[in-house]
Structure formats: C-alpha cells, structure tokens
C-alpha cells in the first residue's frame, strides 16, 4: 500500500479515535474537574487558540515549497528555504512569548474569576504560551514529512500520542490531578513528539536546514503565499465564533450551547474528507510544476472527489436519518435544534470537501487570494443576515445565514475554477455523481424503512446504524463504484487483497 493510501487510512483512524475518545473523555473531565475548573480550562484554551493563528499558514507553505523544490530536484534551494522558514518561526515564537507576557499581566481583567481561579489561570496560560512557542515551529517537521510524501510515520505517531495522552489524563484525574496538571502533561507530550518528528526528518528523510543566503525576495514569496491561507483560516474562526458571540447578545447561554453542539458535529463531518484531501497538496504541486493539463487536473479532482463523496454520503445519510435520535440520547431534548444545525453544515460542506483538490491546486499555484477574498466577503454578509434571522429563529437562524453565504461562495468558486484554472467543472459533476447518486437515493429510502424499527434507546440506534452502514457499503461497492475504485478498495483491505490473490 502506498504512502498516500496508508496516510489517508491513518488519518481516518486518527479522526475516529479523536472524535470517539473526545465524546467519552469530555464528560469524564467535567465530572472530575467540576464545572468551574473545566470552564477555566476551556477558557484558557480558547485564548491560546486565538493566538495560535499566528502560524500565518507557514505549514502549508512548507509543504508547497519543499514539494516544488523536490520536483525541480533543487536541493540547495530547499535547504535555504527551510533555513529561512525556521528563522521566521524563531521571530514568530519570540512574538508569541512577548504577546503572552503582555496578556499574562492583564488576565486580572477576567473579573469573574475568584483569586484562586485567577492563580490557576495564570499558571496554565504561562505553560500553554511556552507550549505554543515550541509547537508552532515543531509543526514544520510534520509539514516536511508531508512534502516528502511520508505520511505514515507522523500520523502513526500522532495516533500513539493521542491514545497515550488520553490514558494519562484519565490516570491524572483519577488520582486527583487538576487542570494545571493536564496542561503540564500536554506540554511534556508535545516536546517528546516534536523531538521524535525532528529525528525522523533529519535521520530518515535527511532534510537539512541550511541558511546560505537570506533573501528578502524569498521571504516576500513565502508571505505572499501564506498570508492568504492565514486569512482563509481566519474565515472559519470568524464564521463559527461570531455566531456564538451574536447569540450571546441576542439570545442566551442555552442557545449558544445548542449552536455549539451543532457546530461540533458539523466539523466532525468535515474531518472525514480532509483525511483524503490532506495528503494531496504535494501531488498537486508536482502536477503544477510539470504543467499538467486541465483535463489531467480534472481527472485527479474527480478521482479524489468520488472517494471523498462516498465517505461523506455514508455519514450524511446516516445522520440525516438517525441523527435526531442520536442527539436526543447524547445531550437531551434541549439540544434538538443542534441536529438541524449540523445537517445544514454537513450539506453546505459537502461540495467544497469533494472539491478539495481544487483547493490544493490554488495553493500550489499561489492563487489563494481570490478564494480568501470571496469567502471573507460572502460569509460576512451571510453572518450579518444570520444575525438578523436569529432574532426570530435563534441558533437555526444564524446557521441559515452563514450557510447561505458559504453556498454562494461555492458557486463563485466553481466559475473561477472553470474560467481561470480551466477545470472541466461540468464533466467533474457528471462523473462525480455517476452511479453514486442513484445508489444513495435507494439507500436513503431503505434506510427510512429501517428507522421504523421499534425502540428508542442506544441499542436500537446502534442496530439502525449498523444496518444502514452495511447496506450502504454493500450497494456502493457493488453498484456505485467503478472497476478502478473497487480495485483500490481491494488493494487497501488486507482480507480482500488476500482473497483476490487466491
């Protein structure tokens, strides 16, 4: 199995583990820490999360530039680029520490905190600032692995890290640990993982950081490319956080919580597609360097898009049919609207997720500015409309507005893909939906009949999901996939691979 296939498979394992363990670990942490301390833990985490965007999209920049230099077989330029990037990271880490010091001495502004809570907040904040100052440059090693198309080691290491960290958190809490001890644990684990990734990059990949000449033109190229990725990353922060802020002003904390649960479920959905798309930026860069024709790029986008769509429709279809029952069992009737919010997000996300290779092409060609500007403007308008709708419709009104802006952005971008990049968009949609759409419609009809199985508990829900999943996988494999896709499945699953060879 190739690094691409193994990398995507390991990404799915990571997503399943993080989502599954996260659903179990969160209530466990709340019970042992208590509502107040867990709230403090998440509050400080949110502050650090806001600072973490100072990465400025450099990880994606490393993948793109290193893949480009490797395609050109220019080792000296690659080494000089990596030396330049690490110098930039040094400046960023210094800025983060300086900003952190300034914020540390102003945490007293959180007047709702008691003196002992403020003391813990400052301790956690100081540790997490240090953590962030090493984590951002440490991420460069994972990006280099991706640029070299070595996906297995960093993803496998990340899985081990998450499992070990989760077990250690449980142990800490059982033996009386608090939020500060969890933050210390996370920092120690990050240092160990970064060191192991660095060893792999230097000893196995033999990548080198050698700053022969400091070129301002190269720095300009780096930031010209990365700044738009940074701005696009800010779009997601703005889109979701503004919705919660608006609801906090126009509604109440219950509505904010309902919206937050819906957003959480929607973002889980998107993660399953990025497991496939996340490994293809180096491939897109190579195709760009070698001036691949629009028809070849369309073929690649269609191939990736079909695999992404097959995975996404399994999740979307299951959640559409049985998601309401899941939400009621998981968090209760108060959060019933979270199901509607999640469905709208999943529907809105599907198209950009199956066209993620087009996004990789934009990054490879340094053409991200138009997408960033389009999203910023239309999502801002959609959020404003959502704020107005929320006055009468609460959390659901917010998501209607945001999703409207998001969907309109997709229309604009598909025109851009066709006219500027030359992608054959009509052919893409025709081949994307071929066979899959018909099978999905049939599965939904049968799945609706499955929903009439009597019962309402977890066992009933698990039976429905298992039947739906088996039905979907069987029919998609037999009638939805083409021969090439079935051969990929055969080559990726050991049981089927052995059966074929026999």
Buried (B, 14 or more C-beta within 10 A) or exposed (E): BEBBBBBBBBBBBBBBBBBEBEEEBEEBBBEBBEEEBBBBBBBBBEBBBEBBBBBBBBBBBBBBBBBBBBBEEEBEBBBBBBBBBBBBBEEBBEEBBEEBEEBBEEBEEBEEBEEEBBEBBBBBBBBBBBBBBBBBBBBBBBBBBBBBBBBBBBBBBBBEBBEBBBEBBBEBBEEEBBBBBBBBBBBEBBBEBBEBBBEBBBEEBEBBBEBEEEEEEBBEBBBEBBBBBBBBBBBBEBBBBBBBEBBEEBBEEEBBBBBBBBBBBBBBBBBBBBBBBBBBBBBBBBBBBEEBEBEEBBBBBBBBBBBBBBBBBBBBBBBBBBBBBBBBEBBEEEBEBBBBBBBBBBBBBBBBBBBBBBBBBBBBBBBBBBBBEBBBEBBBBBBBBBBBBBEEBBBBBBBBBBBBBBBBBBEBBBEBBBEEBEBBBEEBBEBBBEBBEEBBEBBBEEBEEBEEEEEEEEEBBEEBBEBBBEBBBEBBBEEBBEEEBBEEBBBBBEEBBEEEEE
